Amino acid sequence: MSHQHTANTTLAVIPAIGARLPELVALRHDLHAHPELAFAETRTADRVAAFLEAQGIETHRGLAETGVVGVLRSGGGERSIGLRADMDALPIQEQNLFPHRSRHEGRMHACGHDGHTAMLLAAAQYLAATGNFNGTVYFIFQPAEETVGGARVMIEEGLLERFPMHRVFGMHNWPGLPAGQFAVHAGPVMASADTFDITLRGHGAHAAMPHQGRDPVVAAAQLVSALQGIVSRALDPLDSAVLSITRLHADGGAYNVIPEQATLSGTVRAFRPEVQDSIEAAMERICNGVASAHGVQIGLDYQRGYPPTVNTAAEAEACRRVLLDLVGESGVNDGMRPSMGAEDFAYLVRERPGCYVWIGNGSGEGGCMLHNPHYDFNDQVLGLGASYWVKLAETLLS
């Protein structure tokens, strides 16, 4: 596999972690071969819990059904941090042919959560063996990141009360960012992910006599165009946002029948709650206006999804300092823009100060974008990611 990488990928790895890299790769490949979907990560959770217990780490199960939390204390320090890895896979048919490809039809680790889990387990193993920190580390292995919001469910079920971490940190691989590099953002890093459904109800008619009806299709077409003006005209140009219509359905059942109803669906992305509010209000206003102009009824169902993931400034700076020590200035990419993708780590960093960083997954074969049937996590960065977790814990709890 021809991933782009730098010398830092090897040089920055803690020697004891590097020595166990074959075991780490084998673990990652095993997780990749047995992908499990949201809240069904039972085998994965079994492997995680058994691994933590084998290191003598206090292990808790049952939050959000399949969540696992390891608790590791050293010294008498009262400070504590949470380190989070996601465990779930995606409902995608894998197209790779390598030996560790998915053994389950229609499921694959197309987002690298197998790598995330393996890196955090390796860090837990090292920290348990060395104990070179003063305080408590909570290792959070979270289900259902992809769609259902497992972080939110873990919080609702008492994660932060049972494991009172002062700060929380996340890491995700990023294809296209060279292996050996990291990106850290002070402020927004991932967007919110809202969805909407719009129902237009008119009056059906013969297509040759449209004046006898109220055509929801024409109203829907105008609505599509009008909604695109929200981002370009109703928002401050300095506020980033996306409004995409991804489904449009109307069916009269025949070429000569104007239907009674049409539906639109889509997604809204933004980095600030105030922008979400502005977009929802503008959508409501436009729907009412188009309904009045065309004599149809329009109902907007706007659903709030994951909130924006916003790193707190002090924690982002702390992560940046750790990364500079780990990989040097050439290994910290300051030019990466935030992503309009969404991430349920947002719920954790909304409750506690924290930071979510990207680790380069490289480019070339297997370095294709996330959620692609040919994607694979880059094994060359497993040791580097684990070393980052270790250095972060040792630095923040020194």
C-alpha positions in Angstrom: 0.0 0.0 0.0 1.6 3.2 -1.2 0.6 5.7 1.4 2.5 9.0 1.4 4.4 9.3 4.6 7.2 11.3 6.3 10.1 10.3 8.5 8.2 11.6 11.4 5.8 8.7 11.1 8.5 6.4 12.5 10.8 8.8 14.4 8.0 10.2 16.6 6.7 6.8 17.7 7.4 5.9 21.3 9.9 2.9 21.1 7.8 0.6 23.3 4.7 1.2 21.2 6.8 0.8 18.0 8.0 -2.6 19.2 4.4 -3.8 19.6 3.3 -2.5 16.2 2.8 -5.9 14.6 0.3 -6.8 17.4 -1.4 -3.4 16.9 -1.7 -4.0 13.2 -3.2 -7.4 13.8 -5.7 -6.0 16.3 -6.7 -3.3 13.8 -7.1 -5.9 11.0 -9.2 -8.1 13.2 -11.5 -5.2 14.0 -11.7 -4.2 10.3 -12.6 -7.8 9.3 -15.6 -7.8 11.8 -17.3 -4.4 11.4 -20.5 -3.7 13.5 -23.1 -1.0 13.1 -24.4 1.5 15.6 -25.3 0.1 19.1 -24.5 -3.5 17.8 -20.7 -3.3 18.4 -20.9 -6.3 20.7 -17.8 -8.2 19.4 -15.8 -5.0 19.2 -16.8 -4.0 22.8 -15.8 -7.5 24.0 -12.4 -7.2 22.4 -11.9 -3.7 23.8 -13.0 -4.7 27.3 -10.8 -7.8 27.4 -7.8 -5.8 26.2 -8.3 -3.2 28.9 -8.8 -5.8 31.6 -5.6 -7.6 30.5 -3.7 -4.4 31.3 -5.2 -4.2 34.7 -7.4 -1.2 33.8 -10.7 -0.8 35.6 -13.3 -1.4 32.9 -16.9 -0.4 32.8 -19.5 -1.5 30.2 -23.2 -0.8 29.4 -23.3 2.9 28.6 -25.2 3.4 25.4 -25.6 -0.4 25.2 -22.1 -1.2 23.8 -19.9 1.6 25.2 -16.8 0.8 27.2 -14.9 3.1 29.5 -11.5 2.3 31.0 -10.3 4.1 34.1 -6.6 4.5 34.9 -5.3 6.4 37.9 -1.7 7.2 38.7 -0.3 9.3 41.6 -2.6 11.4 43.8 -3.5 14.1 41.3 -7.1 15.3 41.1 -7.0 16.3 37.4 -8.6 14.1 34.9 -9.0 13.8 31.1 -11.2 11.8 28.7 -9.7 10.3 25.5 -12.4 9.1 23.1 -12.4 6.6 20.2 -15.4 5.6 18.1 -16.1 1.9 17.3 -18.9 1.7 14.8 -18.7 0.8 11.1 -20.9 1.9 8.1 -23.6 0.1 6.0 -21.3 0.0 3.0 -20.3 -3.0 0.8 -16.5 -3.2 1.0 -14.7 -3.3 -2.4 -11.2 -4.0 -1.1 -9.6 -7.4 -1.8 -6.9 -7.6 0.9 -7.0 -10.4 3.5 -8.5 -8.2 6.3 -11.5 -7.0 4.3 -14.9 -7.2 5.9 -16.3 -10.6 6.4 -19.9 -9.2 6.7 -21.9 -8.3 3.6 -23.0 -4.7 3.5 -20.8 -3.5 6.4 -17.4 -2.1 6.5 -15.0 0.2 8.5 -15.0 2.9 5.8 -14.2 5.7 8.3 -11.2 4.3 10.2 -12.9 3.7 13.5 -11.0 0.4 13.6 -7.8 2.4 13.6 -9.1 4.9 16.2 -10.0 2.0 18.6 -6.6 0.3 18.1 -4.6 3.5 18.7 -6.4 4.3 21.9 -6.0 0.7 23.1 -2.3 0.9 22.5 -2.1 4.2 24.4 -4.0 2.6 27.3 -1.6 -0.4 27.3 1.5 1.9 27.5 0.1 4.2 30.1 -1.0 1.3 32.3 2.5 -0.2 32.1 4.4 3.1 32.8 2.0 5.2 34.9 4.1 8.3 34.1 1.2 10.8 34.9 -0.5 12.2 37.9 -4.3 12.0 37.8 -6.9 10.0 36.0 -7.3 9.0 32.3 -10.7 7.9 31.1 -10.5 5.8 27.9 -13.9 6.2 26.2 -14.8 3.7 23.5 -18.0 5.0 22.0 -20.6 3.3 19.8 -22.8 4.9 17.1 -20.8 7.9 16.0 -21.9 7.7 12.4 -25.6 8.5 12.5 -27.3 8.0 15.8 -25.1 10.1 18.2 -23.6 7.6 20.6 -21.8 10.3 22.4 -25.1 12.0 23.2 -26.6 8.8 24.5 -23.5 8.1 26.7 -23.8 11.6 28.2 -27.6 11.2 28.8 -26.9 7.9 30.6 -24.4 9.5 33.0 -21.0 9.3 31.4 -19.8 12.7 32.8 -21.2 12.1 36.2 -19.8 8.5 36.6 -16.5 9.5 35.0 -16.0 13.2 36.0 -13.4 14.3 33.4 -12.3 17.9 33.4 -11.3 17.9 29.7 -12.0 15.7 26.8 -10.1 14.9 23.5 -10.8 13.2 20.2 -8.9 12.3 17.1 -9.9 11.3 13.6 -7.9 10.2 10.6 -8.0 12.5 7.6 -7.3 11.2 4.1 -5.3 13.6 1.9 -3.4 15.0 4.9 0.0 13.3 4.6 0.9 10.6 7.1 3.1 12.0 9.8 1.1 15.2 9.9 -1.6 16.4 12.2 -4.1 19.3 12.0 -5.5 21.2 15.0 -8.1 23.9 14.8 -8.7 26.6 17.5 -12.5 27.0 17.2 -14.8 25.2 14.8 -13.5 22.0 13.2 -16.6 20.2 12.1 -20.1 21.5 11.2 -23.5 20.9 12.6 -25.7 18.4 10.6 -29.4 19.3 10.5 -32.0 17.7 8.2 -35.3 18.9 6.8 -38.4 17.5 5.1 -40.7 19.8 3.2 -44.2 18.7 2.2 -46.1 20.6 -0.5 -49.9 19.8 -0.8 -51.7 21.1 -3.8 -54.8 20.0 -5.8 -54.4 17.4 -8.5 -55.6 18.0 -11.9 -55.4 16.8 -15.6 -52.0 18.0 -16.9 -53.8 19.5 -19.9 -56.0 21.6 -17.7 -53.6 22.9 -15.0 -55.8 25.8 -14.1 -58.2 23.4 -12.5 -55.7 22.4 -9.9 -52.9 23.8 -7.7 -49.6 22.4 -8.9 -47.2 21.4 -6.1 -44.4 20.6 -8.6 -44.1 24.1 -9.9 -44.1 25.4 -6.3 -41.4 22.8 -5.4 -39.3 23.9 -8.3 -39.5 27.6 -7.1 -38.8 26.5 -3.6 -35.6 24.7 -4.6 -34.3 27.9 -6.3 -35.5 30.2 -3.5 -33.9 28.2 -0.7 -30.5 28.4 -2.4 -30.6 32.1 -1.9 -30.5 31.8 1.9 -26.8 31.1 2.1 -25.9 33.7 -0.5 -28.3 36.5 0.6 -29.8 35.9 4.0 -26.5 35.2 5.9 -23.5 37.2 6.7 -20.9 36.4 3.9 -18.4 35.7 6.7 -20.5 32.9 8.1 -20.0 29.5 6.4 -23.0 27.4 5.7 -24.4 24.8 3.3 -28.0 24.1 2.4 -28.3 21.1 0.1 -31.6 19.6 -1.2 -30.9 15.9 -1.7 -34.3 14.4 -2.4 -37.2 15.7 -4.5 -40.3 13.5 -5.1 -43.5 14.1 -6.9 -45.5 11.4 -8.8 -48.9 11.9 -10.5 -48.8 8.3 -11.6 -49.1 9.1 -15.3 -47.7 11.6 -17.9 -51.0 13.5 -17.9 -51.7 13.8 -14.1 -50.6 16.7 -11.9 -50.0 15.2 -8.5 -51.5 16.2 -5.2 -48.3 16.3 -3.3 -44.5 16.9 -3.6 -41.8 16.5 -1.0 -38.3 17.9 -0.6 -35.6 16.8 1.8 -32.0 17.8 2.5 -29.4 18.9 5.0 -28.1 22.1 6.5 -24.5 22.6 7.8 -23.1 25.5 9.8 -20.4 26.2 12.4 -22.5 28.4 14.8 -25.9 27.8 16.4 -26.9 31.4 15.6 -26.5 30.5 11.9 -28.6 27.4 12.3 -31.3 29.6 13.8 -31.1 32.1 10.9 -31.3 29.4 8.3 -34.3 27.7 9.9 -36.2 31.0 10.2 -35.4 32.0 6.6 -36.6 28.6 5.4 -39.9 29.0 7.3 -40.3 32.5 5.8 -39.6 31.3 2.2 -41.9 28.3 2.5 -44.8 30.5 3.7 -44.1 32.9 0.8 -44.1 30.2 -1.9 -47.2 28.6 -0.4 -49.0 31.9 -0.6 -47.8 32.7 -4.1 -48.9 29.3 -5.5 -52.0 28.6 -3.4 -50.6 25.4 -1.9 -49.9 24.3 1.6 -46.3 23.8 2.6 -45.1 22.2 5.9 -41.4 22.4 7.0 -40.1 19.8 9.4 -36.6 21.0 10.5 -34.7 18.5 12.6 -31.6 19.5 14.6 -28.8 16.9 14.3 -25.3 17.0 15.6 -24.2 20.4 16.8 -21.0 22.0 15.5 -17.7 20.6 16.9 -15.9 23.6 18.4 -12.5 23.2 20.0 -11.8 25.4 23.0 -8.9 27.7 22.5 -6.8 26.6 25.5 -7.2 22.9 24.8 -6.4 23.4 21.1 -3.2 25.3 22.1 -2.3 22.5 24.5 -2.7 19.9 21.8 -0.7 21.9 19.4 2.2 22.1 21.8 2.1 18.4 22.4 2.1 17.8 18.6 5.0 20.2 18.0 7.0 18.2 20.5 5.9 15.0 18.9 6.3 15.7 15.2 7.9 19.2 14.9 6.7 22.2 13.0 6.6 20.3 9.7 4.2 17.8 11.2 1.6 20.3 12.3 -0.5 21.5 9.4 -1.8 25.0 10.1 -3.5 25.5 6.7 -6.3 22.9 7.0 -9.8 24.5 6.9 -12.6 23.1 9.0 -14.9 20.5 7.4 -18.6 20.7 6.7 -18.8 17.1 7.7 -20.3 16.5 11.2 -19.1 14.5 14.3 -20.8 13.6 17.5 -17.7 14.4 19.5 -19.5 17.8 19.4 -21.7 16.7 22.3 -18.7 16.0 24.5 -16.8 19.2 23.7 -20.1 21.1 24.3 -20.1 19.8 27.9 -16.4 19.9 28.7 -13.4 21.9 27.3 -11.6 19.9 24.7 -10.1 19.5 21.3 -10.5 17.2 18.3 -7.5 16.8 16.0 -7.0 15.2 12.6 -4.2 12.7 12.0 -3.1 12.3 8.4 -4.1 9.1 6.7 -1.9 9.8 3.7 -2.8 9.6 0.0 -2.4 7.1 -2.7 -4.0 3.6 -2.7 -6.2 3.3 0.3 -6.0 7.0 1.0 -9.3 7.7 -0.7 -11.8 9.8 1.2 -13.9 8.6 4.1 -17.1 6.6 3.5 -15.6 5.2 0.3 -15.9 1.4 -0.4 -12.2 1.3 -1.2 -11.1 3.1 2.0 -8.7 1.6 4.5 -7.0 3.0 7.6 -3.3 3.5 7.2 -1.4 1.1 9.5 1.7 3.3 9.2 0.1 5.9 11.5 -1.1 3.6 14.3 2.0 4.0 16.4 2.0 7.7 15.8 -1.6 8.2 16.9 -1.0 6.1 20.0 2.1 8.1 20.9 0.1 11.3 20.6 -2.5 10.0 23.1 0.3 9.0 25.5 2.2 12.4 25.2 -1.1 14.3 25.6 -2.0 12.4 28.8 1.5 12.7 30.2 1.7 16.4 29.4 -1.7 17.4 30.7 -1.4 15.3 33.8 2.2 16.0 34.6 
